[in-house]
Amino acid sequence: MARRYTLITGDFYIRYPDLPRNGPEPDGDTINFLPDNDDLVRSLPRFSNHGPDRRHLGTYGTRFEGIDTLETHFENQHQNLPFADAARDHMLDKMGFGAVEFWDDLPNKVESAEHHPVRGYLLANGVESNGRLLGLVYPGEPDLAAADGDPVFVDVERLERSVNVSLVRAGLAYAELYATMPLALIEHLRGVVKEARADGAGMWPQEAVTTERRVQLTTLADLSELVMFPKLYRRLVKYFKEGHGDLAAFDMWVRADPVDRDDTALLPTGELGNLHDLYNVTADGIKLQFLPEELMFAPDPVPPL
């Protein structure tokens, strides 16, 4: 079954010309977007009751729906940089920025781009809990019989044309699936991940924390070279930054915060569970109980009044 998204045209930014060293820090699954019609952004569904976060020049942070690429920068940390940077560079290439140079001393900020900004469009699903737009991302002008702001019913063929899916097929993105995405599209993304894994594409041969492989972690430094599910990685970074010296308290730490740590998720067993059901921790380290793409997460709950 297709799902209605909103077509929003505009320009994609990876730098601010007037703030050359203080611009965005694009990675594989986030980019800044300046809509042609700001009202369309304001009217999008708000999954956690958080309005869109308008940034410099009127741009909005935009999250590529359904995927999660390795972190190039998170809390001043990073995951395996060759694959994190490969995801970023793949995205920049597909979006049409041409040759992109980063500052030597600010390696996540763009010094110059051959083409900037670039035209493109979103098939926007809504606004996520951090105020970013959430949707499918496309370069160029829409090849749709629809005008800016029109509803678009997204089927598998339309999904396949997105940069989102291109990253998954290249083996450079995990699927991070939320119940706000149509089930038919979720199932298709699961299949694309399965194919990429089976083909040994991109990062998959180097995946460190799997259902078969357990890894022992004791410090932040242990995380910096690993290929692992970024959502789990982000929890581990915050855990170790609080001063923990091993994984003994990690599960308790995750469960202590059901909003910001222990996301609600539908498990492949059909049961309603949480992020803590994804992994297993023993004295020998951490491994996965399920493949990340087998879970379907719920958006963050709406804060109480």
N, C-alpha and C positions, 0 to 999 in steps of 0.2 A: 504494500500500500504506500502511495506517495504521501508526502507531508508538506503542508504549506509553510514556506519560508517567505521572507520579505526581500525583494530585490532592492539593493542600495548601491548606487554607483558613486564613484569618487576617485580620490588619489591616495596612493600608498606612500608613506614616508618612512625612511630609515635614518634620516638625519634632519636637523633643523638648520637651514642655511644661516640664520641669524645667531645661532648658538652652536658654532662648529664643534666645540668640545663638550657640549652638554646635551647632546641629543639623545634619541632613543637608543636602546641596545637590542636590536632585533636578534631573535634566535630562531630555531626551527619552527616553532609553533606560535609565535607572537609577532605582531607587526602593528604599526600605527596607521590609522585610516582617517582621511578627511572626507566626510560625505558631501555630496553636492547639495543635499537637503538635510540640514541638521534635525528638522522636525521628525524625519523618519526614524532617526536613532532614538529620539525621545519617546516615541510611541511603541518601541519594542517591548515584548513581555519581559518582566523582571523576575527571574526565577527565585531569587532570594530577597526580593523587595529592595534591591540595591540599584539606584539609578546609574546611568552611564557616567563614567568619569571622564570629563572633557579635559584635554591636556593642551599643551602649547600649540599655537596656531589653529586651535579648534579641532585637533586630531583626537582620536579615541584609540586606546589600546584595544587590540583585537586578538582574540584567541581562536586558533584553528580548531573547530569542533571535532571531537571524537579521537583526537590524537594527543600524544605526549612525547616530545623529543627530549633527548638528553640535555641536561642543564649546562649551558656555557657559563652562567653566573647565577648563583643563588646563595644569598647570605655570605657573599665573598668567597664562595666555594664553587667547584665545578665537578662534573662527572667526566668520563673518558673524553678528553678534548678532541681527539681525531674524529670520533663519531658525532660528538656534539657540534663541532664546527662543520662537519660534512652535512648535517641536517640543515644548519643555518645557510650554508652556501647553496645547497640544493634549492631551498626555498627562494633565496635571492635570485638565483638563475631562472627558475620557473616563472617568477614574477616579472622578469625582464629588466632588472636593474643594470645588466651588463657588468663591466668590470667594477668591482667594489674594493676599496682600500680602507683599512682600519688604522687608527693611530697606533704608533709603536708602543707608546706608554699607556694607552687606553684601548686595549685590544678588543673590547666589546663595543666601542663606539666608532661610527663610520666617519672617516675623514673625507672620502669622496666616492661618488657613484657616477658611472658613465651616463646613466639615464635616471633622472630624479626630479620631481616625484614621478611615479608611473601610474597610468590609468588602470583601473580594475574595478571589480565589484564584489560585493558580498551577497551571498544568500544567507541572510541573518536569521538566526533562530531566537535570539533574545539577548539579555544582559545577565552575565554570571555574577557570582557573589563578590568578585573583586572589582566590579564596575566595568569590566571589559565586554566588548561586543563578542558574541559567540556565533560562529557560522562557518560556512564553506567559502573558501577564498579562491578567486579567479582573476587572472590578468586580462587586460584588454577590455574591449567593449562587449556587452552581453550579446550572446547569440540566441536570444530569446524573443518570443513574440510577447514581450511585456515591457512596460515602462517603469521608470524609477518609482519605487514605492509599491509596485504591484505585488500581489501574492504569487508565489511560484510553487508549484507542487514538485518536490524533488523526488525523483525515482533513482534507481541504481545507476542508470546511464548518466544522469546528470551528476551524481555523486562521483562517478569515475573520472569526470573531467576536472575535478577540483585538485588544487595543489595539496590539499589534505591527503587524498588517496595516493598521489604521486609519492609523497614521503613514505607512506606505509609500504608501497610496492618496492621502493628502493631499499627497504630494510633499515630505514633511518628513523622510524617512529613506532612507539608502542600505540596500541589502541587504549584510550582512556574514555570509557563509554558511560554516558549518563542517561538516565531515564527520560530526559527532555528530548532526546534524539529518537526519531521514529524507529520502531523495532526492525523493520525491513532493512534500514540503513545500518543499524547496529549489526545485524546478522551478516550483512555483506562485508563490513569492515572486519569482522571476525574471520571471515573466509580469506580476505586479502592478507591479514597477518599470518594465518596458517600457511598460505602459499609462500610468503616471504621467508618464514621460518624453515619450511621444508626445502626451499631452494638455497638456503644458506646466504641469503642476500644481506648486504651491509653489515650491521652490527651483530646479527644473530649468532654467528659462530663464536663471538666473544662474550656472550651473555654470561655473567658471573653468578647471579643468584637466580636459580631456576627451581623447578619441581624436582630435579635430580641432583643439583649441585648446591651444597651448603657452604657458606663463607663465614669465617670468623672475623669479627670487627671489634676494634678496641679504641680507635681514634678517628677523628675527621680525616686524617691523611689516608686511612685505609679505603675511604670512599672515592678518592679523587680519580682513580684510574678505572673504576668499575663500570661495566654496562649492566644496569639494573633498572627496574621500573621506576621512573622519576618520582611518582607520587610517594612511593616507599622511601626512596632516597631523601626526599625533602623532609620527611619525618625523622629519619636517622640523623640528618645534619642538625636539626634543632635539638634532638635528644643529646647528641654528643656535645653540642655547644653549651648545654646546661651543666657540663662537668662530669658526665658519666664516663666510666673507664672500661665498661664492657656492656654486653647486651642483657645482663641479668634482669634489669628493671625495665627493659624496653616495652614489653607487652603491657605491663601495668601502666606505664607512662602513656602509651597510646590510648588505652581504654579510659584513662582519667578525663579525657576531653572528647566527648562524642561529637562536637561541632567542628573543631579545627584539626583534630587528629584522627579520630576513629569514625570515618565517614560511613554512613549507612549504605548498604549494598545488597542487591539481589544476588545470591550465590548460584552457581551452576546446578546445585542440588534442588533449586526451587525455593529454598528457605531464605528468609530475610536475615541478613547478617551485617557484618561490619568489616572495615579494613583489616581488623585484627584476625579475621578468618582467612585472609590471603596468605599469611606467612606462618611459619613455625620456628620458634627459638628454643634451642637446647644449649647445653654447655659446649657443644661443638660448633655453634654458629647459627646462622639464619638461612632458611630456604623457603621456597614457595609451596603452598598447599594447592593452589590453583594457578592457572595462567591468568595474568592480569586482564586479558581481553574476555575472559569468561565471566567476569563480574560486571554488574551494571549498577553504577553509583547513583545515589539520590542527590539532588542539589542541597546545598547548605540550607538548614531551616530558616524560615523568616524570623528575625529577632523579635522578641516580645515588645509590646508597646510600653 
